[in-house]
Amino acid sequence: MAPRTNNNRRLADQARQLFVERAVRLLPDLSVEIQDFLRALGDQLGSAREMQERRDAWMAYESLGDAWVRGAMTAWTQAQTVPVATATPKFLDSGKFELMGDDVMEG
């Protein structure tokens, strides 16, 4: 890999790491905001069905909000460590990219 490519990759890795660190740090506050929003939404007038759906959403978030925060934190953290594919796709090696006929695909 060329030095410039290494620098670009390192910079991209640092940017991803910084993004994930800050996003993970903000998730608990975001969860509180979501909970407050759903609570306020539940207080709004609407049809009986709308009000019930809003109440159900608020209650579901009340019971599952902490799990959502933990899951989101884990997912963001794990996503930054996913290995990057380094293999060149086969069609790029050959320099030939074309559509296959139905008979080729069916055979």
MARVEX-169894 format. One line per field, with one value per atom (N, C-alpha, C, O, CB): residue in one letter; atom name; y, x, z. Coordinates in steps of 0.2 Angstrom, whole numbers, plus 5000, padded with zeros to 4 digits. Glycine has a CB too. Layout:
N
r = (a;...)
a = (CA;...)
py = (Y;...)
px = (X;...)
pz = (Z;...)
***
This chain:
107
r = (m;m;m;m;m;a;a;a;a;a;p;p;p;p;p;r;r;r;r;r;t;t;t;t;t;n;n;n;n;n;n;n;n;n;n;n;n;n;n;n;r;r;r;r;r;r;r;r;r;r;l;l;l;l;l;a;a;a;a;a;d;d;d;d;d;q;q;q;q;q;a;a;a;a;a;r;r;r;r;r;q;q;q;q;q;l;l;l;l;l;f;f;f;f;f;v;v;v;v;v;e;e;e;e;e;r;r;r;r;r;a;a;a;a;a;v;v;v;v;v;r;r;r;r;r;l;l;l;l;l;l;l;l;l;l;p;p;p;p;p;d;d;d;d;d;l;l;l;l;l;s;s;s;s;s;v;v;v;v;v;e;e;e;e;e;i;i;i;i;i;q;q;q;q;q;d;d;d;d;d;f;f;f;f;f;l;l;l;l;l;r;r;r;r;r;a;a;a;a;a;l;l;l;l;l;g;g;g;g;g;d;d;d;d;d;q;q;q;q;q;l;l;l;l;l;g;g;g;g;g;s;s;s;s;s;a;a;a;a;a;r;r;r;r;r;e;e;e;e;e;m;m;m;m;m;q;q;q;q;q;e;e;e;e;e;r;r;r;r;r;r;r;r;r;r;d;d;d;d;d;a;a;a;a;a;w;w;w;w;w;m;m;m;m;m;a;a;a;a;a;y;y;y;y;y;e;e;e;e;e;s;s;s;s;s;l;l;l;l;l;g;g;g;g;g;d;d;d;d;d;a;a;a;a;a;w;w;w;w;w;v;v;v;v;v;r;r;r;r;r;g;g;g;g;g;a;a;a;a;a;m;m;m;m;m;t;t;t;t;t;a;a;a;a;a;w;w;w;w;w;t;t;t;t;t;q;q;q;q;q;a;a;a;a;a;q;q;q;q;q;t;t;t;t;t;v;v;v;v;v;p;p;p;p;p;v;v;v;v;v;a;a;a;a;a;t;t;t;t;t;a;a;a;a;a;t;t;t;t;t;p;p;p;p;p;k;k;k;k;k;f;f;f;f;f;l;l;l;l;l;d;d;d;d;d;s;s;s;s;s;g;g;g;g;g;k;k;k;k;k;f;f;f;f;f;e;e;e;e;e;l;l;l;l;l;m;m;m;m;m;g;g;g;g;g;d;d;d;d;d;d;d;d;d;d;v;v;v;v;v;m;m;m;m;m;e;e;e;e;e;g;g;g;g;g)
a = (N;CA;C;O;CB;N;CA;C;O;CB;N;CA;C;O;CB;N;CA;C;O;CB;N;CA;C;O;CB;N;CA;C;O;CB;N;CA;C;O;CB;N;CA;C;O;CB;N;CA;C;O;CB;N;CA;C;O;CB;N;CA;C;O;CB;N;CA;C;O;CB;N;CA;C;O;CB;N;CA;C;O;CB;N;CA;C;O;CB;N;CA;C;O;CB;N;CA;C;O;CB;N;CA;C;O;CB;N;CA;C;O;CB;N;CA;C;O;CB;N;CA;C;O;CB;N;CA;C;O;CB;N;CA;C;O;CB;N;CA;C;O;CB;N;CA;C;O;CB;N;CA;C;O;CB;N;CA;C;O;CB;N;CA;C;O;CB;N;CA;C;O;CB;N;CA;C;O;CB;N;CA;C;O;CB;N;CA;C;O;CB;N;CA;C;O;CB;N;CA;C;O;CB;N;CA;C;O;CB;N;CA;C;O;CB;N;CA;C;O;CB;N;CA;C;O;CB;N;CA;C;O;CB;N;CA;C;O;CB;N;CA;C;O;CB;N;CA;C;O;CB;N;CA;C;O;CB;N;CA;C;O;CB;N;CA;C;O;CB;N;CA;C;O;CB;N;CA;C;O;CB;N;CA;C;O;CB;N;CA;C;O;CB;N;CA;C;O;CB;N;CA;C;O;CB;N;CA;C;O;CB;N;CA;C;O;CB;N;CA;C;O;CB;N;CA;C;O;CB;N;CA;C;O;CB;N;CA;C;O;CB;N;CA;C;O;CB;N;CA;C;O;CB;N;CA;C;O;CB;N;CA;C;O;CB;N;CA;C;O;CB;N;CA;C;O;CB;N;CA;C;O;CB;N;CA;C;O;CB;N;CA;C;O;CB;N;CA;C;O;CB;N;CA;C;O;CB;N;CA;C;O;CB;N;CA;C;O;CB;N;CA;C;O;CB;N;CA;C;O;CB;N;CA;C;O;CB;N;CA;C;O;CB;N;CA;C;O;CB;N;CA;C;O;CB;N;CA;C;O;CB;N;CA;C;O;CB;N;CA;C;O;CB;N;CA;C;O;CB;N;CA;C;O;CB;N;CA;C;O;CB;N;CA;C;O;CB;N;CA;C;O;CB;N;CA;C;O;CB;N;CA;C;O;CB;N;CA;C;O;CB;N;CA;C;O;CB;N;CA;C;O;CB;N;CA;C;O;CB;N;CA;C;O;CB;N;CA;C;O;CB;N;CA;C;O;CB;N;CA;C;O;CB;N;CA;C;O;CB;N;CA;C;O;CB;N;CA;C;O;CB;N;CA;C;O;CB;N;CA;C;O;CB;N;CA;C;O;CB;N;CA;C;O;CB;N;CA;C;O;CB;N;CA;C;O;CB;N;CA;C;O;CB;N;CA;C;O;CB;N;CA;C;O;CB;N;CA;C;O;CB)
py = (4994;5000;5006;5006;5000;5011;5017;5021;5021;5021;5025;5029;5034;5034;5033;5037;5041;5037;5039;5045;5031;5027;5025;5025;5021;5023;5022;5028;5027;5020;5034;5040;5041;5042;5046;5040;5041;5035;5037;5040;5029;5024;5026;5025;5017;5028;5030;5036;5036;5032;5041;5046;5044;5046;5052;5040;5037;5033;5034;5033;5029;5025;5030;5029;5020;5035;5040;5043;5045;5045;5045;5049;5044;5046;5051;5038;5033;5032;5032;5026;5031;5030;5036;5036;5029;5042;5048;5049;5050;5055;5047;5047;5042;5044;5046;5036;5031;5033;5032;5024;5036;5038;5043;5042;5040;5048;5053;5051;5053;5059;5047;5044;5040;5041;5040;5036;5031;5035;5034;5026;5041;5045;5049;5050;5050;5050;5054;5049;5052;5058;5043;5038;5039;5039;5031;5039;5039;5046;5045;5039;5051;5057;5057;5060;5063;5054;5053;5049;5050;5050;5044;5040;5043;5042;5034;5048;5052;5057;5057;5056;5059;5064;5060;5062;5067;5054;5050;5048;5049;5043;5046;5045;5051;5050;5042;5057;5063;5064;5066;5069;5063;5065;5060;5062;5064;5054;5049;5050;5050;5042;5052;5054;5060;5060;5056;5065;5071;5070;5072;5077;5065;5063;5060;5060;5059;5056;5052;5057;5055;5047;5063;5068;5071;5075;5072;5071;5075;5071;5065;5075;5075;5073;5070;5072;5078;5065;5062;5057;5057;5058;5053;5048;5042;5042;5044;5038;5033;5029;5027;5029;5027;5023;5026;5023;5021;5032;5036;5036;5035;5043;5038;5039;5032;5032;5042;5027;5020;5018;5016;5015;5020;5018;5022;5019;5019;5028;5033;5030;5030;5040;5028;5026;5019;5018;5025;5015;5008;5010;5006;5004;5014;5016;5018;5016;5021;5023;5025;5020;5019;5031;5015;5010;5005;5003;5006;5004;4999;5002;4999;4998;5009;5012;5012;5011;5019;5013;5013;5006;5006;5014;5001;4994;4992;4988;4989;4995;4992;4998;4996;4990;5003;5009;5008;5009;5015;5005;5003;4998;4998;5001;4993;4988;4991;4989;4982;4996;4999;5003;5002;5004;5006;5010;5005;5006;5014;5000;4995;4992;4991;4990;4990;4987;4992;4990;4984;4998;5003;5004;5005;5010;5005;5006;5000;5001;5006;4994;4988;4988;4986;4982;4989;4989;4994;4993;4990;5000;5006;5004;5005;5012;5001;4999;4994;4994;4997;4989;4983;4985;4982;4977;4989;4991;4994;4994;4996;4998;5001;4996;4998;5006;4990;4985;4980;4975;4982;4981;4976;4977;4982;4978;4971;4971;4974;4972;4965;4978;4980;4975;4972;4987;4974;4969;4971;4977;4967;4967;4969;4965;4967;4968;4960;4956;4960;4963;4949;4960;4963;4958;4952;4964;4961;4957;4954;4957;4961;4948;4944;4947;4947;4937;4951;4954;4960;4962;4956;4963;4968;4965;4968;4972;4959;4956;4954;4956;4949;4952;4950;4957;4956;4945;4962;4968;4967;4971;4969;4962;4960;4960;4956;4954;4964;4964;4964;4969;4971;4959;4959;4955;4951;4955;4956;4952;4945;4944;4956;4940;4933;4932;4935;4929;4928;4926;4921;4918;4923;4921;4916;4909;4906;4917;4907;4900;4899;4893;4898;4903;4903;4902;4898;4909;4907;4907;4900;4898;4913;4898;4892;4886;4881;4892;4886;4880;4880;4875;4880)
px = (5004;5000;5004;5009;4995;5003;5007;5006;5001;5004;5011;5011;5005;5002;5017;5003;4997;4991;4986;4996;4990;4984;4984;4979;4984;4990;4991;4988;4985;4998;4990;4989;4981;4978;4992;4978;4971;4967;4962;4969;4969;4966;4967;4962;4969;4972;4973;4969;4966;4981;4968;4964;4957;4953;4965;4955;4948;4946;4941;4947;4951;4950;4950;4945;4956;4954;4953;4946;4943;4959;4944;4938;4932;4927;4936;4932;4927;4927;4922;4928;4933;4934;4931;4928;4941;4933;4930;4923;4919;4933;4920;4913;4909;4905;4911;4912;4909;4909;4905;4912;4915;4916;4911;4908;4923;4910;4905;4898;4894;4906;4896;4890;4888;4882;4889;4892;4891;4890;4886;4897;4894;4893;4886;4884;4899;4884;4877;4871;4866;4877;4872;4866;4862;4856;4868;4865;4860;4856;4850;4864;4859;4855;4850;4844;4860;4852;4847;4841;4835;4850;4842;4837;4832;4826;4840;4835;4830;4826;4820;4835;4829;4825;4820;4814;4830;4821;4816;4811;4805;4819;4812;4807;4803;4797;4811;4806;4802;4798;4792;4807;4800;4796;4790;4785;4801;4791;4786;4781;4775;4788;4783;4778;4774;4768;4782;4777;4774;4769;4763;4779;4771;4767;4761;4755;4771;4762;4756;4751;4745;4758;4753;4748;4744;4740;4752;4746;4743;4736;4735;4747;4731;4724;4725;4729;4719;4720;4720;4714;4711;4727;4714;4709;4710;4716;4708;4706;4707;4713;4717;4701;4713;4718;4725;4729;4716;4725;4731;4734;4740;4731;4730;4732;4734;4739;4726;4731;4733;4740;4744;4728;4741;4747;4753;4758;4747;4751;4757;4758;4764;4754;4753;4754;4758;4763;4747;4756;4760;4767;4772;4757;4768;4775;4779;4785;4776;4776;4780;4781;4786;4775;4776;4777;4782;4786;4770;4782;4787;4794;4799;4786;4795;4802;4804;4809;4802;4799;4800;4803;4808;4794;4801;4804;4810;4814;4798;4810;4816;4821;4826;4813;4820;4825;4832;4837;4822;4833;4840;4843;4849;4839;4839;4842;4844;4849;4837;4840;4841;4848;4852;4835;4849;4855;4861;4866;4855;4860;4866;4867;4873;4865;4862;4863;4866;4870;4856;4864;4866;4874;4878;4862;4875;4882;4887;4892;4883;4884;4888;4889;4894;4885;4883;4883;4888;4892;4876;4888;4892;4900;4904;4891;4901;4908;4910;4916;4908;4906;4908;4909;4913;4904;4905;4905;4912;4914;4899;4915;4921;4927;4932;4923;4926;4931;4930;4934;4932;4925;4924;4930;4932;4917;4933;4939;4936;4931;4942;4941;4940;4942;4947;4943;4938;4939;4946;4946;4933;4950;4956;4957;4961;4963;4953;4953;4950;4945;4950;4953;4950;4945;4946;4956;4939;4934;4936;4940;4928;4934;4937;4936;4940;4933;4930;4929;4934;4935;4922;4937;4942;4948;4952;4942;4950;4956;4957;4962;4957;4951;4951;4950;4952;4946;4948;4947;4941;4939;4953;4937;4931;4925;4925;4932;4920;4914;4908;4908;4913;4904;4899;4893;4894;4901;4887;4881;4882;4884;4875;4879;4878;4871;4867;4880;4871;4865;4861;4864;4866;4855;4850;4853;4853;4843;4855;4857;4863;4864;4859;4868;4873;4871;4874;4879;4867;4864;4860;4861;4860;4856;4852;4856;4854;4847;4862;4866;4870;4874;4870)
pz = (5000;5000;5000;5004;5006;4996;4996;5002;5006;4990;5004;5010;5010;5016;5011;5005;5005;5007;5011;4998;5004;5005;5013;5016;5001;5016;5023;5027;5032;5025;5025;5029;5028;5033;5026;5022;5021;5026;5029;5014;5026;5030;5037;5041;5028;5039;5046;5048;5054;5048;5044;5045;5045;5050;5040;5041;5041;5047;5050;5034;5049;5055;5061;5066;5056;5062;5067;5067;5072;5067;5061;5061;5063;5067;5053;5061;5063;5071;5074;5060;5073;5081;5084;5089;5082;5082;5085;5085;5090;5082;5079;5078;5083;5086;5071;5083;5087;5095;5098;5086;5097;5104;5106;5111;5105;5102;5103;5103;5107;5099;5098;5097;5103;5105;5090;5105;5111;5117;5121;5112;5118;5124;5124;5129;5124;5118;5117;5118;5119;5111;5117;5117;5123;5122;5116;5129;5135;5135;5137;5141;5133;5133;5127;5128;5132;5122;5116;5119;5117;5110;5122;5125;5129;5129;5129;5133;5138;5133;5135;5143;5128;5124;5120;5120;5119;5118;5115;5120;5118;5112;5126;5131;5132;5132;5137;5133;5134;5128;5129;5135;5122;5116;5116;5114;5110;5117;5117;5122;5121;5117;5128;5133;5131;5132;5140;5129;5126;5121;5120;5124;5116;5111;5113;5111;5106;5119;5122;5125;5126;5127;5127;5130;5125;5127;5134;5118;5113;5112;5112;5107;5110;5108;5101;5097;5108;5100;5094;5094;5099;5092;5089;5089;5094;5097;5082;5096;5102;5099;5103;5103;5093;5090;5091;5093;5083;5088;5089;5096;5097;5085;5100;5107;5110;5114;5111;5108;5111;5108;5111;5109;5101;5098;5101;5102;5091;5103;5106;5113;5115;5106;5116;5123;5123;5127;5127;5118;5117;5116;5118;5112;5111;5109;5115;5117;5104;5119;5125;5130;5133;5129;5131;5136;5134;5138;5137;5127;5124;5125;5127;5117;5124;5125;5132;5134;5122;5137;5144;5146;5150;5148;5143;5145;5141;5143;5144;5135;5130;5129;5125;5124;5131;5130;5132;5128;5133;5138;5140;5136;5135;5148;5134;5130;5123;5120;5129;5120;5114;5115;5110;5112;5120;5121;5121;5118;5128;5125;5126;5119;5117;5131;5115;5109;5104;5100;5106;5104;5099;5101;5096;5100;5107;5109;5106;5104;5116;5107;5105;5098;5095;5108;5094;5087;5084;5080;5084;5087;5084;5086;5081;5087;5091;5093;5089;5086;5101;5088;5084;5076;5073;5085;5074;5067;5065;5059;5066;5070;5068;5067;5065;5073;5070;5070;5064;5064;5076;5060;5055;5050;5047;5051;5048;5043;5036;5034;5043;5033;5026;5021;5022;5025;5016;5011;5007;5005;5006;5007;5003;4996;4992;5007;4995;4989;4983;4984;4990;4978;4972;4969;4968;4966;4967;4964;4958;4954;4963;4957;4951;4944;4940;4951;4943;4937;4936;4930;4936;4941;4940;4938;4935;4947;4941;4939;4931;4928;4943;4929;4921;4917;4911;4920;4920;4916;4911;4907;4912;4913;4908;4913;4917;4905;4911;4915;4910;4906;4920;4910;4905;4908;4913;4899;4905;4907;4905;4899;4905;4909;4907;4904;4906;4913;4899;4896;4900;4905;4889;4899;4903;4903;4908;4901;4897;4896;4901;4903;4889;4902;4906;4913;4917;4905;4915;4922;4924;4929;4923;4919;4920;4920;4923;4915;4917;4916;4922;4923;4910)
***
